[in-house]
Amino acid sequence: MHYNDKEQPEGDRMTLWLSTGLIFTFAAIALILYRWWDMQCIGVTPVRTLTFIAILFTSGLDVGLIMFPLTEFGGYGNVSENPEYAFANPLAIEFGFWAFLIWGFYFLTCFYFAIIEPRVKFFEIPMVKLINNVVIIGTCAFTAYLLLVNLPWYLPMLGDGESVVPAFYAIVFLSIALAVYSSSKVKYIRILSVGSSVLFITLIAGMWFRAFVLGKGSPADFFGTAGMLGDYFANIHHFVLPINDYHEFYLFWWFAWSIMIGQFTARFVSGIKTWQLLIAMLVVPSVAIGVWFSVLYYYHAEGLKIAAFTNIAMISVGVLMVINSLDSLIRLYTDNLNLTAQRLGRVNYVLFNLVAMVGLTMLFKLDFLRIQWVGALVIALYFGCFGYILLRKRSEVAAIQTSPKENILDFRKIELAG
């Protein structure tokens, strides 16, 4: 990732905290599958399954998916300086940092907020609610910050390739403004998510065609490259706990995202069974990520240049993913804090959130905030919630047999939502 080393987690205590959180998370996933394997899951405003997957994919990722691999393959392949990566090829390492196993975080939190939280109401406890919204707002600003600090690499034609120039601030400001506006109505998220997914698939197809049809490669070369992903599954146990400080940063980042992506996507769950929800949240996004990373790795391995038009297309799709992510997060914390467009009025809503997000983004720029602290706080919420269930809500959770009765499988509800 094109990101400063100073942001990496410090000390053995953070590593131990993260490792404990990871073990707990995977154990909780196993328990959910054992207990509610075949239960139908329905959200508050369900959408069709393909739309749900599109919302999950585009809300749960940002511009990093589009561009970071090209900055990271070289480091993962340099095993003389990074011997901890020697167990697998760079494509498999990159896939492990972005796909499959860690999407289980999203499955866990989505299932919890769709099925368990309505009975437990842990996140309605005032202190928990405050911490939850701090996590959401902080991670939202970090997403905008990452876009800002990486734009010099993405668009070197607008500057010297190193410095953040006024044009980059303008791009981030516009992205935040569009996300704030689109978050004022929940129906916009479906349009944004499906549109982003279509554009992302188009981008993959275009770059695949240029490399494997118009270029010196062949379709067989693509399948050969994609086959390298098998190294990930053969060595999946290496990704259960942190490999090094850089992997720790990624894992804390995923934890920070998990709590709010779970809250947001839970409302759209489409009536599928628990095991189908697991597939929808682990396998389907991982297939898309695997194809994309395979195409990018071929460009890296063969030294193919990214054309200017392709580079602009990549950053455009990446920025659109950022807008998707910010849209979902802004809507989440404004709903939680009752700062909705309906209550404040659309103009006040847009102005308030725009100022808040721009201000917090600058705090990350000043190194005042770090995403690792947010991720550590989320792990604390995981443990706090589990302890609360054991102490106060054990019988209610044990009695769960169905989705909450008030959640009805009516796909028209999304049209009526605010």
C-alpha positions as CSV (number, residue, x, y, z in Angstrom):
1,M,0.0,0.0,0.0
2,H,1.2,3.5,-0.7
3,Y,1.1,4.4,2.9
4,N,3.6,5.6,5.5
5,D,5.5,3.2,7.7
6,K,4.9,5.5,10.7
7,E,1.3,4.4,10.7
8,Q,2.1,0.8,11.5
9,P,1.0,-0.6,14.9
10,E,3.4,-0.2,17.8
11,G,4.4,-2.9,20.2
12,D,3.6,-6.4,21.2
13,R,0.5,-5.4,23.1
14,M,-1.2,-4.3,19.9
15,T,-0.2,-7.5,18.2
16,L,-1.6,-9.6,21.1
17,W,-4.8,-7.6,21.1
18,L,-5.2,-8.0,17.4
19,S,-4.4,-11.8,17.5
20,T,-7.0,-12.3,20.3
21,G,-9.6,-10.4,18.3
22,L,-8.9,-12.5,15.2
23,I,-9.2,-15.8,17.1
24,F,-12.5,-14.6,18.7
25,T,-13.9,-13.5,15.3
26,F,-13.2,-16.8,13.5
27,A,-14.6,-18.7,16.5
28,A,-17.8,-16.6,16.5
29,I,-18.3,-17.2,12.8
30,A,-18.0,-21.0,13.4
31,L,-20.5,-20.8,16.2
32,I,-23.0,-18.8,14.0
33,L,-22.7,-21.4,11.2
34,Y,-23.2,-24.3,13.6
35,R,-26.2,-22.7,15.4
36,W,-28.1,-21.0,12.5
37,W,-26.7,-22.7,9.3
38,D,-30.1,-22.9,7.5
39,M,-32.0,-19.9,8.9
40,Q,-33.5,-17.3,6.5
41,C,-31.9,-13.9,7.0
42,I,-34.1,-10.8,6.2
43,G,-33.0,-7.2,6.6
44,V,-35.1,-4.1,7.5
45,T,-35.2,-3.0,3.8
46,P,-34.3,-6.1,1.8
47,V,-33.1,-5.9,-1.8
48,R,-32.5,-8.5,-4.4
49,T,-29.5,-10.7,-3.8
50,L,-27.4,-9.3,-6.7
51,T,-28.1,-5.8,-5.5
52,F,-27.2,-6.8,-2.0
53,I,-23.8,-8.1,-3.2
54,A,-23.2,-4.9,-5.2
55,I,-23.9,-2.8,-2.2
56,L,-21.6,-5.0,-0.1
57,F,-18.8,-5.0,-2.6
58,T,-18.8,-1.2,-3.4
59,S,-19.5,-0.1,0.2
60,G,-16.9,-2.5,1.7
61,L,-14.0,-1.4,-0.5
62,D,-12.5,1.8,-1.7
63,V,-9.9,3.2,-4.1
64,G,-7.2,1.0,-2.5
65,L,-8.6,-2.1,-4.3
66,I,-8.1,-0.4,-7.7
67,M,-4.6,1.0,-7.3
68,F,-2.7,-0.4,-4.3
69,P,-1.7,-3.7,-5.7
70,L,0.5,-2.1,-8.3
71,T,2.5,-0.4,-5.5
72,E,2.7,-3.6,-3.4
73,F,3.5,-6.6,-5.7
74,G,7.2,-5.6,-5.8
75,G,7.5,-5.5,-2.0
76,Y,5.8,-8.9,-1.6
77,G,8.1,-10.4,-4.2
78,N,11.3,-9.1,-2.6
79,V,11.8,-11.9,-0.1
80,S,15.4,-11.0,0.5
81,E,14.2,-7.9,2.4
82,N,10.8,-9.4,3.4
83,P,11.5,-13.1,4.1
84,E,8.2,-13.5,5.9
85,Y,6.5,-13.4,2.4
86,A,8.5,-16.4,1.1
87,F,5.7,-18.9,1.7
88,A,3.6,-17.7,-1.3
89,N,3.8,-15.7,-4.5
90,P,3.1,-11.9,-4.5
91,L,-0.3,-12.4,-6.1
92,A,-1.4,-14.8,-3.4
93,I,-0.1,-12.5,-0.7
94,E,-2.0,-9.5,-2.2
95,F,-5.2,-11.6,-2.4
96,G,-4.8,-12.7,1.2
97,F,-4.6,-9.0,2.4
98,W,-7.8,-8.1,0.5
99,A,-10.0,-11.2,0.0
100,F,-11.8,-14.3,1.2
101,L,-11.0,-15.0,4.9
102,I,-11.1,-11.4,6.1
103,W,-14.5,-10.9,4.5
104,G,-15.7,-13.2,7.3
105,F,-15.5,-10.0,9.4
106,Y,-18.3,-8.5,7.3
107,F,-20.3,-11.7,7.5
108,L,-20.1,-11.8,11.3
109,T,-21.2,-8.2,11.8
110,C,-23.9,-8.3,9.1
111,F,-25.4,-11.4,10.6
112,Y,-25.2,-9.9,14.1
113,F,-26.9,-6.7,13.2
114,A,-29.6,-8.4,11.1
115,I,-30.5,-11.2,13.4
116,I,-29.0,-10.8,16.9
117,E,-28.8,-7.0,17.7
118,P,-32.6,-6.5,17.4
119,R,-32.9,-8.9,20.4
120,V,-29.9,-7.7,22.3
121,K,-29.8,-3.9,21.7
122,F,-26.2,-3.7,22.9
123,F,-25.5,-0.8,20.4
124,E,-28.4,1.2,21.9
125,I,-26.6,1.5,25.2
126,P,-25.6,5.2,25.3
127,M,-21.8,4.7,25.8
128,V,-21.7,2.0,23.2
129,K,-23.6,4.1,20.8
130,L,-21.1,6.9,21.3
131,I,-18.1,4.7,20.7
132,N,-19.8,3.1,17.7
133,N,-20.3,6.5,16.1
134,V,-16.8,7.6,16.9
135,V,-15.6,4.5,15.0
136,I,-17.8,5.2,12.0
137,I,-17.0,8.9,11.7
138,G,-13.2,8.2,12.2
139,T,-13.1,5.5,9.6
140,C,-15.1,7.6,7.2
141,A,-12.6,10.4,7.4
142,F,-9.7,7.9,7.0
143,T,-11.2,6.7,3.8
144,A,-11.2,10.3,2.4
145,Y,-7.6,10.8,3.8
146,L,-6.3,7.7,2.0
147,L,-7.7,9.0,-1.3
148,L,-6.0,12.4,-0.7
149,V,-2.5,11.1,0.2
150,N,-2.4,8.6,-2.7
151,L,-3.7,10.9,-5.5
152,P,-0.1,12.1,-6.3
153,W,0.7,8.5,-7.2
154,Y,-2.5,7.9,-9.1
155,L,-2.5,11.1,-11.1
156,P,1.2,12.2,-11.5
157,M,0.2,14.3,-14.5
158,L,-1.5,16.8,-12.1
159,G,1.7,17.4,-10.0
160,D,5.2,16.2,-9.3
161,G,4.0,12.7,-8.3
162,E,4.9,13.3,-4.6
163,S,3.2,16.4,-3.3
164,V,-0.5,17.0,-2.6
165,V,-1.5,19.9,-4.8
166,P,-4.7,22.0,-4.7
167,A,-6.3,19.9,-7.5
168,F,-6.1,16.9,-5.2
169,Y,-7.8,18.7,-2.4
170,A,-10.5,19.7,-4.9
171,I,-11.1,16.1,-6.0
172,V,-11.4,14.9,-2.4
173,F,-13.7,17.8,-1.4
174,L,-15.9,17.0,-4.4
175,S,-16.0,13.3,-3.5
176,I,-17.0,14.1,0.0
177,A,-19.7,16.5,-1.2
178,L,-21.2,14.0,-3.6
179,A,-21.2,11.3,-0.9
180,V,-22.9,13.6,1.6
181,Y,-25.6,14.5,-0.9
182,S,-26.2,10.9,-2.1
183,S,-26.4,9.8,1.6
184,S,-29.5,12.0,2.0
185,K,-31.7,9.4,0.3
186,V,-31.1,5.7,0.8
187,K,-32.4,4.9,-2.7
188,Y,-29.2,6.5,-4.1
189,I,-27.0,3.8,-2.7
190,R,-28.6,1.2,-5.0
191,I,-27.9,3.3,-8.0
192,L,-24.3,4.1,-6.9
193,S,-23.6,0.5,-6.0
194,V,-24.9,-1.2,-9.1
195,G,-23.4,1.6,-11.3
196,S,-20.0,1.2,-9.6
197,S,-20.1,-2.6,-10.0
198,V,-20.9,-2.4,-13.7
199,L,-18.1,0.2,-14.3
200,F,-15.6,-2.0,-12.3
201,I,-16.5,-5.1,-14.4
202,T,-16.1,-3.0,-17.5
203,L,-12.7,-1.8,-16.3
204,I,-11.6,-5.4,-15.7
205,A,-12.8,-6.5,-19.1
206,G,-11.1,-3.6,-20.9
207,M,-7.7,-4.2,-19.2
208,W,-8.0,-8.0,-19.6
209,F,-8.7,-7.5,-23.4
210,R,-5.8,-5.1,-23.8
211,A,-3.3,-7.5,-22.1
212,F,-4.5,-11.0,-23.2
213,V,-6.0,-10.3,-26.6
214,L,-4.5,-7.1,-28.0
215,G,-1.2,-7.5,-26.1
216,K,1.5,-10.2,-26.2
217,G,-0.5,-12.4,-23.8
218,S,-3.2,-15.0,-24.5
219,P,-6.3,-16.1,-22.6
220,A,-4.3,-19.1,-21.4
221,D,-1.7,-16.7,-19.8
222,F,-4.5,-15.2,-17.8
223,F,-5.6,-18.6,-16.4
224,G,-2.0,-19.4,-15.7
225,T,-1.7,-16.2,-13.7
226,A,-5.0,-16.7,-11.9
227,G,-3.8,-20.2,-11.0
228,M,-1.2,-18.6,-8.8
229,L,-4.0,-17.7,-6.4
230,G,-4.0,-21.4,-5.3
231,D,-1.0,-20.5,-3.2
232,Y,-3.3,-18.5,-0.9
233,F,-5.6,-21.4,-0.3
234,A,-2.7,-23.8,0.2
235,N,-1.3,-21.4,2.8
236,I,-4.5,-19.9,4.2
237,H,-3.3,-20.7,7.8
238,H,-0.6,-18.0,7.4
239,F,-3.3,-15.3,7.1
240,V,-5.2,-16.2,10.3
241,L,-2.8,-14.2,12.5
242,P,-0.6,-11.2,11.6
243,I,2.3,-11.9,9.3
244,N,4.2,-8.7,10.1
245,D,3.5,-5.0,11.0
246,Y,2.2,-4.2,7.6
247,H,-0.3,-7.1,7.7
248,E,-1.3,-5.8,11.2
249,F,-2.1,-2.4,9.7
250,Y,-4.4,-4.1,7.1
251,L,-6.1,-6.2,9.7
252,F,-6.8,-3.3,12.0
253,W,-8.2,-1.5,9.0
254,W,-10.5,-4.4,8.2
255,F,-11.7,-4.5,11.8
256,A,-12.4,-0.7,11.7
257,W,-14.5,-1.2,8.6
258,S,-16.3,-4.4,9.8
259,I,-18.5,-2.9,12.5
260,M,-20.1,-0.3,10.3
261,I,-20.2,-2.3,7.0
262,G,-22.1,-4.9,9.1
263,Q,-24.6,-2.4,10.4
264,F,-25.1,-0.9,6.9
265,T,-25.4,-4.1,4.9
266,A,-27.6,-5.8,7.5
267,R,-30.6,-3.7,6.5
268,F,-30.4,-4.9,2.9
269,V,-30.1,-8.7,3.5
270,S,-32.2,-10.4,0.9
271,G,-33.9,-13.4,2.6
272,I,-31.1,-15.9,1.9
273,K,-30.1,-18.6,4.2
274,T,-27.1,-18.1,6.6
275,W,-24.8,-20.4,4.6
276,Q,-25.8,-18.5,1.4
277,L,-25.1,-15.2,3.1
278,L,-21.6,-16.5,3.9
279,I,-21.0,-17.4,0.3
280,A,-22.4,-14.0,-0.9
281,M,-20.0,-12.2,1.5
282,L,-16.9,-14.3,1.2
283,V,-16.9,-16.1,-2.2
284,V,-18.6,-13.7,-4.6
285,P,-16.5,-10.6,-3.8
286,S,-13.3,-12.7,-3.7
287,V,-13.9,-14.0,-7.2
288,A,-14.1,-10.4,-8.5
289,I,-11.0,-9.4,-6.5
290,G,-9.1,-12.4,-7.7
291,V,-9.8,-11.7,-11.3
292,W,-8.9,-8.0,-10.9
293,F,-5.6,-8.8,-9.0
294,S,-4.7,-11.4,-11.6
295,V,-5.0,-8.9,-14.4
296,L,-3.0,-6.3,-12.5
297,Y,-0.3,-8.8,-11.6
298,Y,0.1,-9.7,-15.2
299,Y,0.7,-6.1,-16.0
300,H,3.2,-5.9,-13.2
301,A,5.0,-9.1,-14.1
302,E,5.2,-8.4,-17.8
303,G,6.1,-4.7,-17.3
304,L,3.1,-3.5,-19.3
305,K,2.5,0.2,-19.1
306,I,-0.9,1.5,-17.9
307,A,-2.1,3.9,-20.7
308,A,-3.2,7.4,-19.6
309,F,-6.8,6.7,-20.5
310,T,-6.8,3.5,-18.5
311,N,-5.2,5.2,-15.5
312,I,-7.9,7.9,-15.5
313,A,-10.6,5.1,-15.8
314,M,-9.0,3.3,-12.8
315,I,-9.0,6.4,-10.6
316,S,-12.5,7.3,-11.7
317,V,-13.8,3.9,-10.6
318,G,-11.8,4.1,-7.4
319,V,-13.2,7.6,-6.6
320,L,-16.7,6.3,-7.3
321,M,-16.0,3.4,-4.8
322,V,-14.9,6.0,-2.2
323,I,-18.1,7.9,-2.8
324,N,-20.0,4.7,-2.2
325,S,-18.2,3.9,1.0
326,L,-18.6,7.5,2.3
327,D,-22.2,7.5,1.4
328,S,-23.0,4.3,3.4
329,L,-20.9,5.5,6.4
330,I,-22.4,9.0,6.5
331,R,-25.9,7.6,6.3
332,L,-25.1,5.2,9.1
333,Y,-23.8,7.7,11.7
334,T,-26.4,10.4,10.8
335,D,-29.2,7.8,11.3
336,N,-27.6,6.7,14.6
337,L,-27.3,10.3,15.9
338,N,-30.7,11.4,14.5
339,L,-29.0,14.0,12.3
340,T,-30.9,12.9,9.2
341,A,-31.8,15.1,6.2
342,Q,-35.4,14.8,7.2
343,R,-34.7,16.3,10.6
344,L,-32.1,18.9,9.7
345,G,-33.3,19.8,6.2
346,R,-31.2,18.8,3.2
347,V,-29.1,22.0,3.0
348,N,-28.2,21.9,6.7
349,Y,-27.5,18.2,6.5
350,V,-25.1,18.6,3.6
351,L,-23.3,21.6,5.1
352,F,-22.9,19.9,8.5
353,N,-21.5,16.6,7.2
354,L,-19.3,18.3,4.6
355,V,-17.6,20.5,7.2
356,A,-17.3,17.5,9.7
357,M,-15.8,15.1,7.1
358,V,-13.4,17.7,5.6
359,G,-12.2,18.7,9.1
360,L,-11.6,15.1,10.3
361,T,-9.8,14.2,7.1
362,M,-7.4,17.0,7.8
363,L,-6.8,15.6,11.3
364,F,-5.6,12.4,9.7
365,K,-3.4,14.5,7.4
366,L,-1.8,16.0,10.5
367,D,-1.2,12.6,12.0
368,F,-3.5,13.3,14.9
369,L,-5.6,10.2,14.3
370,R,-4.6,6.6,13.4
371,I,-6.7,3.9,12.0
372,Q,-5.1,1.3,14.2
373,W,-6.6,2.9,17.3
374,V,-10.0,2.7,15.6
375,G,-9.5,-1.0,14.8
376,A,-8.4,-1.7,18.4
377,L,-11.6,0.0,19.6
378,V,-13.7,-2.2,17.4
379,I,-12.2,-5.3,18.8
380,A,-13.1,-4.0,22.3
381,L,-16.7,-3.6,21.1
382,Y,-16.6,-7.2,19.9
383,F,-15.6,-8.4,23.3
384,G,-17.9,-6.0,25.1
385,C,-20.9,-7.2,23.1
386,F,-20.1,-10.9,23.7
387,G,-19.7,-10.3,27.4
388,Y,-23.0,-8.4,27.5
389,I,-24.8,-11.3,25.8
390,L,-23.4,-13.8,28.3
391,L,-24.4,-11.7,31.3
392,R,-27.7,-10.2,30.2
393,K,-29.1,-11.7,27.0
394,R,-28.0,-15.3,26.9
395,S,-31.5,-16.8,26.9
396,E,-32.8,-14.3,24.2
397,V,-30.0,-15.2,21.9
398,A,-30.3,-19.0,22.5
399,A,-34.0,-18.8,21.6
400,I,-33.4,-17.2,18.2
401,Q,-34.9,-19.4,15.4
402,T,-35.9,-16.8,12.8
403,S,-35.1,-13.3,11.6
404,P,-36.9,-10.5,13.6
405,K,-40.6,-10.8,12.9
406,E,-40.9,-7.2,11.9
407,N,-38.5,-7.8,9.0
408,I,-40.7,-8.8,6.1
409,L,-39.3,-9.9,2.7
410,D,-40.7,-7.0,0.7
411,F,-38.4,-5.7,-2.0
412,R,-40.6,-2.6,-2.5
413,K,-39.7,-1.2,0.9
414,I,-36.4,0.2,-0.5
415,E,-38.5,2.5,-2.7
416,L,-40.4,3.9,0.3
417,A,-37.3,4.4,2.4
418,G,-36.1,7.9,3.1
